[in-house]
Amino acid sequence: MILSLLLSTFLTIFIAELGDKTQLATLTISGTSNKPLAVFLGSSTALVFASLLGALAGGSISTFVPEIFLKVIASVTFFIIGIKIFINSFTSNDEDNEESDIKLLDAEE
């Protein structure tokens, strides 16, 4: 019985996350860095903790906080994250190139 609940939850979340903002953000961050393992570990950990929070809260938070306030918080948070990723996409290439140049110089010595 628990196995069927586990499997149905996994499939539901897996299908729901395909093409979702989380996957697109992970794809974007991974594309702008040369460290896909770090991006995978960071996004996986974030998804686990977000799921834990959702499972523990179970919708009861909406009885204390108005729905519109939750939507505003989510919107502002996504906007800030999007702006930060957008700005970092211009600056990270320079830093990554400098790190690559340093590694090449060290390898030549």
N, C-alpha and C positions, 0 to 999 in steps of 0.2 A: 504494500500500500504506500509506504513512504517512497519506494523506488519509483512508482508511477507518478507521484507528486513531484519528485525531483526531476524526472525526465520531462514532464509536461512544463514545468517551470523553466527548465533549461531551454527547451525548444521555443517556448513563447518569447522569452527574453532574447534569445539568439536571433530569431527572425525579426523581432521588433527593433533590434539594434542595427541590423543591416541597413546601411545608408542613413543611419540616424546621425544627429549632430555629434555624438560621441565618436563614432567611427570616422566621420569626416574631420573632426578636430585631431584625432590620432593620426590620420593619414597626412594631414597638413603639417603637424609638428614633426612627424617622422620624415617627411619630404624636405624639411628645412634643416634637419640635423643629420649628422653622420653616425648617430648612435641609436639604431632602431631597438636594441635590447632595452636601453634605458627608457625609451618612449613606451615600449610594451609593458615594462614593469610598472611605470608610473600610471599609465592608463588602466591597467588591470587592477592595480591597488585602489585607484580612485573608484572604479566601477564596483569593486567588492565593498568598499566602505559606504558608497552611496546606496547600494542594494541593502546592506545591513541597516542603514539608517531608515530606509523605506520600510523594511520588514518590521523593525522595532516600532516605528511611529505608526505604521498601519493606517494612516489617514486620520488619526486622532488629533493631529496637530491643527487640522482645519477647524476644529471646534474652538480652539483658542485664538487662532490667527485668521483674520478674514481672507477669503480666497483671492481677492484683488491684491492684497498686500503680498501674498506669496507669488503671484504672477509678476508683480512689479519687481520684487527681489530677484526672481529668476531672469527676467528680461534685462535688468541692469547688469547682473552678473555676466550673462552671456555677451552683452555688448562690450563690457570691459575686457573680457577674455579675448573677444574677437579683435578689438583694437590693439591689445597687447601682442597677439600673434601677428597681426598685420604689420605692426611697427618692427617686431623682431625679425620678420622675414627679410627686411632690408638690411638690418645690422648683423644678423647671424652669419650671413655669407662672408662678410669681411673677416669676422673672427675665425670662422672655420678655415678660410684660406690662410690666415696667419698661422693657425695651429698646424696645418698641413705643411706649410713652408718650413716651420721650425722642425717638424718631424723629418722632413727630407734633408735638412741641413745636418741634423743629428745622425741620420743614417749614413750620410756621405763621409762623416768624420770617423 
